[in-house]
Amino acid sequence: MAFSADELRVLRRALAIALHPAPLQDEDVQDCLRLAEAVDEAVREAGRLRAFLLADLARYREALPGSLPGYLELLQDALAAGYDPGADDLAALRTLRGNPAAAALLTRCQILAERSVRARLARVAQATGPAAALAGPAPLPYGSVPRARLLALPGGRAAEEPRPKPPPSPTPGERPVPKPSEVFPPRRRPVPPPPSEERAAG
């Protein structure tokens, strides 16, 4: 990214104000805003160019080996722009290692890929190390803990359905009240006397 002489003047003044705060005039504020917009536009344009470059690189990689010169040139441009070679690039260069330029580029890409992997692993370890220690033990896998028995909640369906009332049981130490049939047995009917002998003889 290149700045013009006017943009460098505004940038130098903005840095000076950041180090030594002072009141700004309206003209200085407008210059800083215009410079910020120009930087944002340059960043967006760089992103669009990078996307076009990577798309061309993928097309040339798919057309190998016939597109070898163009692919090597585009890959070098992408590496210069900060591109991390992927597995597809390494596989393509391995098939082209008979070409001296491709072999040299393969060595460079392998170094960059290993450096990128180490950097990612270091970031992951740095980000997850303290967090993992604070989080405590990892949760047990599903199904390894027995399920607790589910009980009916208050106000649920069990509360809506009427339950039969159990018969009252006598209080311990208290005798039950006897029924009248148990206290007063039923009266027996009188048995008629047997017929006398006289009546039998007559």
C-alpha positions in Angstrom: 0.0 0.0 0.0 1.5 3.3 -1.1 0.6 6.8 0.3 0.8 10.0 -1.5 2.7 13.0 -0.1 -0.5 14.6 1.2 -1.7 11.4 2.8 1.7 10.9 4.5 1.4 14.5 5.9 -2.0 13.7 7.3 -0.9 10.4 8.7 2.2 12.0 10.3 0.0 14.7 11.9 -2.5 12.1 13.1 0.2 10.1 14.8 1.6 13.2 16.4 -1.8 14.0 17.8 -2.2 10.5 19.0 1.0 10.7 21.0 0.4 14.3 22.2 -3.4 14.9 22.4 -4.3 18.4 21.3 -7.5 20.1 20.0 -8.1 19.6 16.3 -9.3 22.0 13.8 -12.2 21.0 11.5 -9.9 20.8 8.5 -7.6 18.3 10.3 -10.6 16.2 11.3 -11.8 16.1 7.7 -8.3 15.1 6.4 -8.1 12.3 8.9 -11.6 11.0 7.9 -10.7 11.1 4.2 -7.4 9.2 4.9 -9.3 6.6 6.9 -11.8 6.1 4.0 -8.9 5.8 1.6 -7.2 3.2 3.7 -10.5 1.2 4.0 -11.0 1.3 0.3 -7.4 0.1 -0.3 -8.0 -2.8 2.1 -11.2 -3.8 0.3 -9.5 -3.6 -3.1 -6.6 -5.7 -1.8 -9.2 -8.3 -0.7 -10.8 -8.3 -4.1 -7.5 -8.7 -5.8 -6.5 -11.6 -3.5 -9.8 -13.4 -4.2 -9.2 -13.0 -8.0 -5.7 -14.3 -7.6 -6.7 -17.3 -5.7 -9.5 -18.1 -8.1 -7.0 -18.0 -11.0 -4.5 -20.1 -9.1 -7.2 -22.8 -8.6 -8.1 -22.8 -12.3 -4.4 -23.1 -13.3 -3.9 -25.9 -10.8 -6.9 -27.9 -12.2 -5.4 -27.5 -15.7 -2.0 -29.0 -14.8 0.4 -30.1 -16.2 -0.4 -28.1 -19.3 -0.6 -24.8 -17.3 2.7 -25.3 -15.5 4.4 -22.0 -16.3 1.3 -19.9 -15.4 0.6 -21.9 -12.3 4.1 -21.5 -10.9 4.0 -17.8 -11.6 0.6 -17.3 -9.9 1.7 -19.4 -6.9 4.7 -17.2 -6.4 2.6 -14.1 -6.6 0.2 -15.6 -4.1 3.0 -16.5 -1.7 4.4 -13.0 -1.9 0.9 -11.7 -0.9 0.9 -13.9 2.2 -0.9 -16.9 0.9 -0.4 -20.2 2.9 -0.1 -23.1 0.5 -2.7 -25.7 0.9 -2.7 -29.5 0.5 -3.8 -29.2 -3.1 -0.8 -27.0 -3.9 1.6 -29.4 -2.2 0.1 -32.4 -4.0 0.3 -30.6 -7.4 4.0 -29.6 -6.8 4.9 -33.2 -5.8 3.7 -34.4 -9.2 5.7 -31.7 -10.9 9.0 -32.2 -8.9 10.8 -33.2 -12.1 10.7 -29.6 -13.1 13.5 -27.7 -11.2 11.4 -24.6 -10.7 8.5 -26.7 -9.3 10.9 -28.6 -7.0 12.3 -25.4 -5.6 8.8 -24.0 -5.1 7.8 -27.3 -3.4 10.6 -26.9 -0.8 9.5 -23.4 -0.1 5.8 -24.3 0.2 6.6 -27.2 2.6 8.5 -24.8 4.9 5.7 -22.3 4.8 3.0 -25.0 5.4 4.9 -26.4 8.4 5.4 -22.9 9.8 1.6 -22.2 9.4 0.6 -25.4 11.1 2.9 -24.7 14.1 1.5 -21.2 14.4 -2.1 -22.5 14.4 -1.3 -25.2 17.0 0.4 -22.6 19.2 -2.6 -20.3 19.0 -5.0 -23.1 19.8 -2.9 -24.3 22.8 -2.6 -20.7 24.1 -6.3 -20.1 23.7 -7.6 -23.4 25.1 -4.9 -24.0 27.9 -6.2 -21.6 30.6 -9.8 -22.0 29.5 -9.6 -25.8 29.8 -8.1 -25.5 33.2 -10.9 -23.2 34.4 -13.7 -25.3 32.8 -12.9 -28.3 35.0 -13.3 -31.9 33.9 -14.8 -32.7 30.6 -18.5 -33.9 30.6 -19.1 -37.6 30.5 -20.4 -39.0 27.2 -24.1 -39.4 26.8 -25.4 -42.7 28.2 -22.5 -43.2 30.6 -24.5 -41.8 33.6 -27.7 -43.7 34.7 -30.9 -41.7 34.2 -32.7 -40.5 37.3 -36.3 -41.7 37.7 -38.7 -39.0 36.4 -41.3 -37.9 39.0 -44.6 -36.1 38.4 -44.3 -32.3 38.8 -46.8 -30.3 40.8 -49.5 -29.0 38.5 -48.9 -31.6 35.9 -51.1 -34.3 34.5 -50.9 -36.4 37.7 -52.5 -33.5 39.5 -55.4 -33.4 37.1 -56.3 -37.0 37.4 -58.3 -37.8 40.7 -56.7 -40.5 42.8 -58.8 -43.0 44.9 -58.7 -42.2 48.5 -57.2 -45.0 50.7 -59.4 -46.4 53.5 -58.7 -44.8 56.9 -56.5 -46.9 59.0 -56.9 -46.9 62.8 -54.5 -44.8 64.8 -51.9 -46.9 66.6 -53.1 -47.5 70.2 -56.7 -46.7 69.4 -59.3 -49.5 69.4 -61.8 -49.5 66.5 -65.4 -48.7 67.3 -67.5 -52.0 67.2 -70.5 -52.3 65.0 -74.0 -52.8 66.5 -74.2 -56.3 65.0 -71.0 -57.2 66.9 -72.3 -55.9 70.2 -75.9 -57.1 70.0 -76.1 -60.5 68.3 -79.3 -61.2 66.4 -82.2 -62.8 68.3 -82.9 -66.4 67.7 -86.3 -67.6 66.6 -88.2 -69.7 69.3 -88.3 -73.4 68.5 -91.8 -74.9 68.8 -92.1 -77.8 71.4 -92.4 -81.3 70.1 -95.9 -82.9 69.9 -96.9 -84.6 73.1 -97.5 -88.4 73.3 -101.1 -87.9 74.1 -101.8 -86.1 71.0 -99.9 -88.8 69.1 -102.0 -91.6 70.7 -105.4 -89.8 70.1 
